[in-house]
Each structure stands twice: as C-alpha cells, then as structure tokens.
C-alpha cells in the first residue's frame, strides 16, 4: 500500500472503531437510566484499538511495511 492508502485505511478503521465505541456508550447510558449494570467495561473499550489494528505498535508496523 502507498502511504496515502495506509492513511486512508487508518482513518477508516478509526471511524469504524468510533462508531462501535459510541454504540457501546449509548448502550451503557440506556442501561444506566434503567438501573441496570453496565454492559461494557473499561477492558471492552480498551480492546477496540487492538480489534481495529489501531494500537501504537500496529500503526507503526503498518507504516514501516511500506518502506
């Protein structure tokens, strides 16, 4: 991939991760208003970066792979 394609891929992955994250936040908010326990915990949110290949090391690896 070209550097531009990698940037586009990272941006797309970020948008997907944020969409999922905001859905998780909304789910937790609904549960909070109903007096229920949270469906998503800190670990679930933290794991999203790895799921979408957006940890620091994963991004650096993607960038280095183009050189």
DOMARDO-83715 format. One record per residue (C-alpha): residue number from 1; z, y, x. Coordinates in steps of 0.25 Angstrom, whole numbers, plus 5000, padded with zeros to 4 digits. Layout:
# DOMARDO-83715
+-----+------+------+------+
! seq !    Z !    Y !    X !
+-----+------+------+------+
! NUM !    Z !    Y !    X !
...
+-----+------+------+------+
END
This chain:
# DOMARDO-83715
+-----+------+------+------+
! seq !    Z !    Y !    X !
+-----+------+------+------+
!   1 ! 5000 ! 5000 ! 5000 !
!   2 ! 4998 ! 5014 ! 5004 !
!   3 ! 5009 ! 5024 ! 5006 !
!   4 ! 5005 ! 5030 ! 4993 !
!   5 ! 5005 ! 5017 ! 4985 !
!   6 ! 5019 ! 5014 ! 4991 !
!   7 ! 5024 ! 5027 ! 4986 !
!   8 ! 5017 ! 5025 ! 4972 !
!   9 ! 5024 ! 5011 ! 4972 !
!  10 ! 5037 ! 5016 ! 4975 !
!  11 ! 5036 ! 5027 ! 4965 !
!  12 ! 5032 ! 5017 ! 4954 !
!  13 ! 5043 ! 5008 ! 4958 !
!  14 ! 5053 ! 5019 ! 4957 !
!  15 ! 5048 ! 5023 ! 4943 !
!  16 ! 5050 ! 5008 ! 4938 !
!  17 ! 5064 ! 5008 ! 4944 !
!  18 ! 5068 ! 5021 ! 4938 !
!  19 ! 5063 ! 5016 ! 4924 !
!  20 ! 5071 ! 5003 ! 4925 !
!  21 ! 5083 ! 5011 ! 4930 !
!  22 ! 5083 ! 5021 ! 4919 !
!  23 ! 5081 ! 5010 ! 4909 !
!  24 ! 5094 ! 5003 ! 4915 !
!  25 ! 5101 ! 5017 ! 4914 !
!  26 ! 5097 ! 5018 ! 4899 !
!  27 ! 5102 ! 5004 ! 4896 !
!  28 ! 5115 ! 5007 ! 4903 !
!  29 ! 5116 ! 5020 ! 4895 !
!  30 ! 5114 ! 5013 ! 4882 !
!  31 ! 5124 ! 5002 ! 4885 !
!  32 ! 5134 ! 5013 ! 4889 !
!  33 ! 5132 ! 5020 ! 4875 !
!  34 ! 5134 ! 5007 ! 4868 !
!  35 ! 5147 ! 5004 ! 4876 !
!  36 ! 5141 ! 4992 ! 4884 !
!  37 ! 5141 ! 4989 ! 4898 !
!  38 ! 5130 ! 4993 ! 4907 !
!  39 ! 5118 ! 4984 ! 4908 !
!  40 ! 5114 ! 4989 ! 4922 !
!  41 ! 5124 ! 4991 ! 4934 !
!  42 ! 5122 ! 4998 ! 4947 !
!  43 ! 5117 ! 4986 ! 4954 !
!  44 ! 5106 ! 4985 ! 4944 !
!  45 ! 5101 ! 4999 ! 4947 !
!  46 ! 5102 ! 4998 ! 4962 !
!  47 ! 5093 ! 4985 ! 4961 !
!  48 ! 5082 ! 4993 ! 4955 !
!  49 ! 5078 ! 4999 ! 4968 !
!  50 ! 5076 ! 4985 ! 4974 !
!  51 ! 5069 ! 4979 ! 4962 !
!  52 ! 5059 ! 4990 ! 4963 !
!  53 ! 5058 ! 4990 ! 4978 !
!  54 ! 5064 ! 5004 ! 4980 !
!  55 ! 5075 ! 5001 ! 4989 !
!  56 ! 5074 ! 5009 ! 5002 !
!  57 ! 5070 ! 4997 ! 5011 !
!  58 ! 5060 ! 4993 ! 5000 !
!  59 ! 5053 ! 5006 ! 5000 !
!  60 ! 5053 ! 5007 ! 5016 !
!  61 ! 5047 ! 4993 ! 5016 !
!  62 ! 5036 ! 4997 ! 5007 !
!  63 ! 5033 ! 5010 ! 5015 !
!  64 ! 5033 ! 5002 ! 5028 !
!  65 ! 5024 ! 4992 ! 5023 !
!  66 ! 5013 ! 5002 ! 5022 !
!  67 ! 5013 ! 5005 ! 5037 !
+-----+------+------+------+
END
